[in-house]
Amino acid sequence: MKILIYGVGKMGSFFKDFFIQRQYFVKGFDVDPSKNEVEDISDFDVIFVCTPMGQIKKALEHIKKDTRKNPLLVDVASVKGFSVPLFKESGFDFLSVHPLFGDEANVSLSHLIIVEESQREEAWQIIEEFKKEGALITKLSCEEHDKQMAKIQGISHFLLLCFASVYEDMGFSTRIYKALAKLAARVLKENWEMYHLIQKNAEEHRKQFVEKILEFNKAFEDKTMFEKIFLDLRNKLNDSAFSGLMLELSKLNEDYSNLQEMRYAISVIDEVILRLIEKRVEIAKKIAIKKMELQETIENTEVEEEKLAKIARKTKLNSWEVEKIFRQIMDVTKAEEYSLFGIKKTIALIGPKGSFSDEVAVKLVGSRLPLKYYTNVEEVMKAVENKEADYGIVPIENTIGGTVIPTLDALMLHDVEVFGETKLEVNHCLVAKKPIDFKNIKYIYSHPQAVSQCMNFITNYLPHAEIRYTSSTSDAAKVLDDFSAAIMSENAAKLNKLQVLRKGIQDLQERNITRFYLIRKRTGNTVGKITSLFFAVENKPGALKKVLDIFYAKGFNLRKLESRPSKILPGDYVFFTEVEANLSDEDIKELRQLTTFYRIVGRFDEISKLDAFSLEG
Ligand SMILES: O=C(O)C(=O)C[C@]1(C(=O)O)C=C[C@@H](O)C=C1
């Protein structure tokens, strides 16, 4: 296919380069000899007529006179009411298009409006090339095209010409003033006849525009009116960017044959997903304001779980993976909802939702702070130490199971401090997917600590069942089948939609209390009626007694005393104690003399509510 570009101005050059880059045979013809590449225009299959509008008629006459073939002509003029009749009169087959270009940063074709189609093979090939480039194709009638262009071009040119008339170069400028001057200069470089034709079509739009200017001129005298107009316009432009994108989306089809087209389609879809997530967040922020007014928590797990279940039912894809995406979207949404109220702090705890730590967190902050779930104490401590989370909740002791050793060991290793403690009464329940006789339960799933707290019940009622440990009580929910049961809190059972077979199965009825530490990255500034610390003494008789004597002499009661291997030498131990006193610098000085090592883990009081707004740190 041999292509002639008739008129090698700005538009002509674009088409010339476009087809040369795609390996076509292309020549330029121009009245300017420096741009002209051919003497003979008779042997071309396609001729793009890119002359100024006032010269189209002459160009068509020239082509008619000189051509031997029956070329397909391409009309690229921007006022179709003017050009199309001329092409029709010429008697040639022609394709009439209006190419629209991308923004400043992207000068390639972004949109091709087809006004007159042609059944010729060459026309199909040309349009395919534009589609491959990623141009969106819209079909409009001649009248419709000119009507829309009269508005789009007519008003913007009018505005720029008015601006040019008041523009003054003052040697300094703002970005917007400069940008407008640049745009106006661009318009003024073009052929005035074409711009006059555009303005002729835009008479009505110009009139409306001038009326609007006068209306605004009056309204802007009033501050409230200005604010209203300003904010309404802001919304209008936001929405129009969005609806433009949706229009692009609606034009995508699945009939692609080439990689570039498919990639473009996906990039449009990605952009739509992104804008939809942003829109989703904006609406959720409005929900957040309502929730605050109604004193409801930001997080509503019931709403979330219901939505996720619905999504999983609806998707044709891997529902587990799709659910993960939506969980992530909800996390982003919640973070934005929280930040609306200036809440950016997060709490790390052992999850999943419904765990005992989760119950504590909800009790402490009423889920006014975003919660980050981890699988074990070590991970929670690391998250706090690395500032992935601002606070952490870790279990330290249970009335039945005793000290939570992994917590002690992790406190020793990580750069965190305890700034508070809180207690939770733990009530274990035996749960299952549906009602089941105890004798038919083959397996019991739960966390080792929960199992150890319910041993009497298990021995008496479920002696035949095999115990299988899981990393958390509510993780057990995931592995349940029709012949197994799990031990977890009533809260976790509710969250996992499980049946409670028996409540309160723990050995010590009413007294199964777990104590939790509230931790944060070490600041060294903790205060409270209790001090937690590690210390080590020389390996000789009476060394520990001397330390204990200090506490005795000062009348400090010890709530707890544990020893843990130092993990350096066999037989080497580190002691952990909770002293019922706010140890002063003086107390610590005395300690230093009698110990080989000591470390204050924190001074703290019992906390029953954490005020998300006044948390320091
Ligand atoms: O429905 C709400 O309350 C919301 O704030 C929205 C949303 C969500 O992203 O879907 C976010 C937080 C809630 O936990 C539940 C749902």
The ligand as an SDF file (V2000), in Angstrom:
LIG
                    3D

 16 16  0  0  0  0  0  0  0  0999 V2000
  -19.4620   -0.7640   55.7220 O   0  0  0  0  0  0  0  0  0  0  0  0
  -18.7110   -0.1180   56.4440 C   0  0  0  0  0  0  0  0  0  0  0  0
  -18.9910    0.1830   57.6210 O   0  0  0  0  0  0  0  0  0  0  0  0
  -17.4170    0.3400   55.9440 C   0  0  0  0  0  0  0  0  0  0  0  0
  -16.7920    1.1720   56.5510 O   0  0  0  0  0  0  0  0  0  0  0  0
  -16.8200   -0.2990   54.7280 C   0  0  0  0  0  0  0  0  0  0  0  0
  -15.9440   -1.4960   55.0740 C   0  0  0  0  0  0  0  0  0  0  0  0
  -15.3940   -2.0260   53.7080 C   0  0  0  0  0  0  0  0  0  0  0  0
  -14.2810   -1.6830   53.3400 O   0  0  0  0  0  0  0  0  0  0  0  0
  -16.1300   -2.7490   53.0290 O   0  0  0  0  0  0  0  0  0  0  0  0
  -14.8150   -1.0570   55.9200 C   0  0  0  0  0  0  0  0  0  0  0  0
  -14.8010   -1.2620   57.2770 C   0  0  0  0  0  0  0  0  0  0  0  0
  -15.7600   -2.1100   57.9640 C   0  0  0  0  0  0  0  0  0  0  0  0
  -15.0680   -3.0520   58.7370 O   0  0  0  0  0  0  0  0  0  0  0  0
  -16.6780   -2.7840   57.0500 C   0  0  0  0  0  0  0  0  0  0  0  0
  -16.7200   -2.5470   55.7220 C   0  0  0  0  0  0  0  0  0  0  0  0
  1  2  2  0
  2  3  1  0
  2  4  1  0
  4  5  2  0
  4  6  1  0
  6  7  1  0
  7  8  1  0
  7 11  1  0
  7 16  1  0
  8  9  2  0
  8 10  1  0
 11 12  2  0
 12 13  1  0
 13 14  1  0
 13 15  1  0
 15 16  2  0
M  END
$$$$
